[in-house]
Amino acid sequence: MLKKLLAGVLAALIAGSGAGATMTPEQEQQQADQIAKDYVKEYVSDMRAEMKKGDLENLKVSYSKCSAEVCGKEFDLSRRERADYIYYYQVGYGCEDLNKKYAIMTTRDGGLKEFVDIMRDLKELKYDVIDSHDIDDPYETEINDKTIQVYIVNDQFMPRIMVSDAESGTNYEMWSDYTGESLYVNNESVYHYTAPRDTFNSGTGYKNNKKDSSTSSNKKKYNYNSSSSSKHKYTYSDPYDAEDYDNADDFAEEWAEEFGDGDYDDGYDDAYDYWENAMD
């Protein structure tokens, strides 16, 4: 639907310049700019509508232009064909009085549970929109035989959502996938849960976007250690630090008793499988 809408916008722009008329470079640039802006505005509009289904009041979804360097942290730009007009946008999430909301929720019965549940739901809503728009590739169209590319940076390759307090800038991040979930406040872990081993390959328990390795092993894998669109470097909280081990045998020897509840033999195979899944 979005691409049909943009096609209509493009046709209207061309028609407005006069049938058969040759656009000046300035007119062509203006039309390309408008097409890119309309595309990202439609995406953000859908994201805002979806986020209203969540339970975090006053959540704002914003967008802004970003550099190729920022975009390159999520997309391998070196493998993309160059376009005549290229646009990079990033999407962010902010909320007024988020620090106060967090403080209030965490003092209620249940501790972090209420806040974690809200953030998890927002993350799932976010990926519903990401999946429907398929922004793992840039939007492409043409104008006067010139190619336009529009990239949207929205953590589509990482299973997380980050919401910032509008006043202080404090960042609240929720990561969740089939292995478990974690909550960070300004990079500090305040909550972590590891899913039971029998759910790791089931695709249940933690909603992920379509790049989840449990549903699409040939898609680009999550780059848990890559720099995100924020100024810090984030590492997915693996409680066993699987990446520190050269192979599954070394990992299994170290963690077999942990996975086997004290029984080395019972836990060895589970630990071995855990390392292989973590390295996929």
N, C-alpha and C positions, 0 to 999 in steps of 0.2 A: 504493500500500500504506500509506504513512504517513497519508494523508488518511482512509483507511478505519479505521485504528487510532485516529486522533483522534476520528472520528465515534463509534466504539465507546466511547471514554473519555467523550465528551460524553453519550452515552445513559446510561451507567452513573452518571454524576454526577447527571443529572436524575432517574433512577430512584431513586437513593439519597436524594433529598430528599423522596420520597413522590409517588405518582401524583397528578397534578392539584394538588399543593401549590404554593403561591405562595412563592417564595424571598424572603428579606429582601434588601435591597441588599448587606448584608455577605456573605451566602451567594453571591449572584450574583457579587460581586467575587472571592471565593475561588475559585469555579469557573472564572471567566475566567482568573485567575492560573494555575490548574493546567493549563488547556488550553494556554496560551502556553508554560509551562515544559515540558510534555510534548512539544510540537512542537520546540522548540529542542534538547531533550535527545536526541530521536531523530535529529535532523540531526547533532549533534555525535558521537553514537555511531557513525553511519555514516562520518563523516569520520575518526574515530579508527581504525576498522577498515580503511579504505582506506589511511591513512597508514602502517599497519604493513607494507604491501607495499614501502615505500621502504627505503632503506639508511641512514637516519639514526637511530641508536639513541637511545632515551630521548626521542623527540619527543612532546611533550604538546600536546593540543588542548584549549583552554579556551574558556569563554564567560562573558559577563557582560552585565548590562544597560547600555545606553548612552543618551545623551540624544537628543532629536529633532534637535538641532544636528549631532551626529556622524552620525546616520543621513542627514540631509539632504545630506551631502557625497557620498553615493552615489545617493540617491533624490531625485527632484523631488517633495517632499511637498506642494507647493502645488497640484499637479495631481491629488492623490488625494482621493477622497471621505473625509470624516471618519467615523471609527468611534466607537462608544461606549466601547470598550476598545482601547487601542493600546499595543503593546509593542515595544520596540527592544532588540535584542541584537546584540553584536558577537563575532566569533570570532577567537581569537588562537592563535599557535603558538610554543611555547618548547621549549628543549632544554638539558639539563644539560651543562655542560662544552663548549658549542658553540665557544667561543673556542679551547679546546685542540684540539678536533677539526679546526677550520679551520687552525690553525697546523701541526698534524701533516701534514694532507693536502697543504698547499701547499708543504711542504719535500720531498715525495716527487718521484720522477721524474714529469714531466708537469705540474708546477706546479699551477695552479688546476683542471686538467681534472677531477680526481676530484670535487672539491667542486661544481663547476659541473654535472657530470652528475647528482649526487645532488639538487641543488636543482631542476634542470630536471624530473627525474622526480617530485619532490614536487609541483611546480606542476601537472603533468599529472594526477596523482592527485587533487589538490584540485579541479580543474575537472571531473573525472569525477563527483564527488559533487555539485558545484554544478549541473551540467547535469541530473543525475537528479532533483534536488529542485526545480529551476526556481525558485530564490529571487530571480530578477530582479523578481518581484512579491511583495507580502506575502501570507502565508497568511491566508485569511479564513474565518470560520465565524460561526454565530449561537448565542446562548443567550437564551432568553426574548424573542425578537425583537430582541435587541440584537446589534450587529455587533462582532466581535472581529477585529483585525488584528495580525499578528505579522511584524515586519521582522527579517531577519537581515542584518547587515553583514559581508560576507566578501570584499570586493574583487571581487565578481562582474562588475563592469564594467571591471576593469583586469586585464591579463594578467600578474599577478605573484603571488608568495608571499613573505611576510616571516616569518622565524623569528628569535626573540630568544634570546640567551644568558640562561639562567635567573638567573644570579648578577649579571652586570654590566649586563644590559639592552642589550648591543650588538646592533644589528639587521643581519641579513643578508637582502638582498632580491634575488630573481631575477625579472627581467622577460624574457619571451620571447613573440614572436608571429611572424607570417609575414615580418616585416622583419629579424628578428635577435634577439639576446638580450644582456642586460647583467646584471652582478652588482655590487651596491653593499654596502659595509660602512659603516654609519652615514652614509649619504648620499654617501659617496665612491666613485666608480667605480673598480673594481679589474679589471674585465673587460668587454670589449664585442666583439661580432661582428655584422657586417652580412651578412645572407643574400644570395646571388647574386641579381641582378635577375630571372633567369628563374624563380625560385621565388616571387616576390612574389605572384602571382595564382594560384598552383597549389594553394594550401591544403595544401601538404606541407612537411615539414621541421621545422615548429614547431607543436606541438599548441596549439590555442586553445580557449576555450569557445565555445558556440554563438553568442555575440554577435560573433564574429570577422567583420569586414567582408567577408572573402573568401567567407563562406558565408551571411550574412544581412544584406544592405546596408540593410534597412529597420529593423533593430533599433537600439537606442541605441548610439552609437559610444563607444569608449573615451575617457574624458576624461583624457588623459595628464597634464594640468596641474592637475587638481583636487587639493585637499588630501585626503590619505588619512586613515585612522583613527588614524594616529600623529600626533605633535605637529609634524612637519615637513611641508614641501611638496615633493612629488616631481615631477620632470619626466622623462618618458621620454627616454632618451638617443638622440636623433636626431643622428647624426654630421654631418648637413648643415644642421641648424637650419632646416628647411623653413618653419616658422611665422614666421620672420623676413622672409619674402618675400611681397609683395603678390599676386603672380600667378605662374603657371607659366613664363611667358616670362622674367621677371626671374631666377627660380631657374635655369632652363636655361642662360641666358647666362653665369651665374656658374660653373656646375658642369659644363658640357658636356664640357670636356676631361677632367675627372675621371671621368665616366661612360664616356667614349669611350677611356679609356687613352691620353690625349694627343691624340686626334683629335676636334676640336670638332664636326664634322659628324656623325660616328658617334655621339657621346654626347648630342647635343642632345635627340633624341626620348626617350631613356631618362631623362634628367634631367627632362624635361617630365612624363613619366608618373609619375616618383617623387613629384614635388610634388603631383600630383593625387591619388595614392594616400594620401599623408601627410595631405592635407587632408580626405579623405572622413570 
